[in-house]
Amino acid sequence: MLYKSTRGSKDVKNAAQAVIQGISQDKGLFVPDSFPRLPFSLEDMKGKTYQEIADAVIHSFFTDYTEEEIKYCVNGAYDSKFETSEIVPLVNAGGAHFLELYHGRTAAFKDMALSILPYLMTTAMKKEQVDKKVVILTATSGDTGKAALEGFADVPNTEIIVFYPSEGVSQVQERQMVTQEGANTHVFAIRGNFDDAQTGVKNIFNDSQFAAGLAEAGCMLSSANSINIGRLIPQVAYYVYAYAKLMEQGAVKAEEGFNVVVPTGNFGNILAAYYAKQMGVPVNKLICASNENKVLTDFIQTGVYDAGRAFYLTNSPSMDILISSNLERLLYHLSGNKGEEISILMNALEKDKKYEVSADMKAGLKDFWAGFATIDETNAAIGKMYAENGYLMDTHTAVAYKVYEDYKKATGDDTPAVIASTASAYKFADSVAESIGLEIASDGFENVRRLHEKTGVRIPLGLKGLEDKEIKHKGVLDKDEMQSAVRNCLK
Ligand SMILES: *Cc1c(COP(=O)(O)O)cnc(C)c1O
């Protein structure tokens, strides 16, 4: 299978090359040129382990890797680093099926892809005989950064550099990143928001002079953001797995459809569900949930993408995003692989912060339904779910649950639904503690303790002892200093 750029240039790669390069030379994102069918029948999926499904799904997209290579990557990634042997439990609460994607080392769903990306990347480097050091640049709204740091720490021939918005990540998220160990890890706060950090990283990627300088020094850039196809494809596996679990639990019969609800920021996670649907998993509706930064809600309802609007800091910071990168991939597929058309839209977005899609593309959006939740609605959802079902949701998952309730009200559709549960409640302990009626302290770590005392829900290992760890990364930068920071990291 080959990977093409969403912007229509002739930059065609195999999977290994696309993983190494991260983003296409024409600024587009790599996309598969067709969708493979599910490698097994729906009925045969029952009883398969997470690793078995991940092996088969990833290999059907990454055909230039051998079966042994994929197995090595999957087994290296999904092992005892995860705090549950199932890897992703499917838990029934409040009339929905929560796919708990946050039992990895950093307590957010980003671990699902970032545990395996270093394996896919280093395997690709061997296959392609890359003798350069790969420098991984990552912009984070809070969770990607830590997951990428954990994944790449001390991986030979890599450096990992993370930029996060100085205001807009939770105290726990920030502390997770600035205490990161590993000689090849670098972390900087950026004065600005996530879009500033992401744009800064994209600008570095697009600076060919900078790349030439790096090449002379024996380095090349890559990305651990969900613009990298090596992050997206492993995420497809858990939607296939979710369906297997729904069948095992008797919630659906083989072939019977289900809905998927995803708290969405950069559109990576929900796009993975769309890919699963294209492979033949019977997903009916893809329900896209946003917080007050509801650029995607408006887009899915109107076909107009308008990023020229106020940016809000919410209590679901990993979705505080106005430029949703992976939407570009969906548009490419919906356009019938017309890269030139996407290129025009993306240029309009850069120039005018706005574009409108064609009637054809708009028609393709019918698989999606979209809604949003305010901060108050998010907190109310957490409180109600805990009071009625004793189930603890983090703020992002709560946004999804609230939007799912709205969906049911609006449509009357009560098809079984899988909600992507994207983080441990402890990562956003302040909001969650307050939402279930606890008195909250000004210190986030105290709120972690109070939340634990009250609920008894296990604190993820990666969050234990965090406040006593040494702070190793103290850099704060303006966004125009990012490039020189990268240069300094490589000295
Ligand atoms: C990153 C993240 C999201 C958004 O996922 P996208 O793939 O960017 O849409 C939602 N919730 C949490 C907790 C996250 O870390």
Ligand as a Chemical Component Dictionary entry (heavy atoms), coordinates in Angstrom:
data_LIG
# 
_chem_comp.id                   LIG 
_chem_comp.type                 NON-POLYMER 
_chem_comp.pdbx_formal_charge   0 
_chem_comp.three_letter_code    LIG 
# 
loop_
_chem_comp_atom.comp_id 
_chem_comp_atom.atom_id 
_chem_comp_atom.alt_atom_id 
_chem_comp_atom.type_symbol 
_chem_comp_atom.charge 
_chem_comp_atom.model_Cartn_x 
_chem_comp_atom.model_Cartn_y 
_chem_comp_atom.model_Cartn_z 
_chem_comp_atom.pdbx_ordinal 
LIG C1 C1 C 0 -5.678 14.564 22.298 1  
LIG C2 C2 C 0 -6.875 14.364 23.139 2  
LIG C3 C3 C 0 -8.174 14.487 22.605 3  
LIG C4 C4 C 0 -8.417 14.861 21.173 4  
LIG O1 O1 O 0 -8.003 13.876 20.277 5  
LIG P1 P1 P 0 -7.772 14.217 18.720 6  
LIG O2 O2 O 0 -7.236 12.989 18.139 7  
LIG O3 O3 O 0 -6.781 15.360 18.727 8  
LIG O4 O4 O 0 -9.079 14.649 18.177 9  
LIG C5 C5 C 0 -9.240 14.222 23.440 10 
LIG N1 N1 N 0 -9.074 13.906 24.741 11 
LIG C6 C6 C 0 -7.842 13.801 25.291 12 
LIG C7 C7 C 0 -7.722 13.472 26.734 13 
LIG C8 C8 C 0 -6.709 14.019 24.519 14 
LIG O5 O5 O 0 -5.497 13.916 25.064 15 
# 
loop_
_chem_comp_bond.comp_id 
_chem_comp_bond.atom_id_1 
_chem_comp_bond.atom_id_2 
_chem_comp_bond.value_order 
_chem_comp_bond.pdbx_ordinal 
LIG C1 C2 SING 1  
LIG C2 C3 SING 2  
LIG C2 C8 DOUB 3  
LIG C3 C4 SING 4  
LIG C3 C5 DOUB 5  
LIG C4 O1 SING 6  
LIG O1 P1 SING 7  
LIG P1 O2 DOUB 8  
LIG P1 O3 SING 9  
LIG P1 O4 SING 10 
LIG C5 N1 SING 11 
LIG N1 C6 DOUB 12 
LIG C6 C7 SING 13 
LIG C6 C8 SING 14 
LIG C8 O5 SING 15 
# 
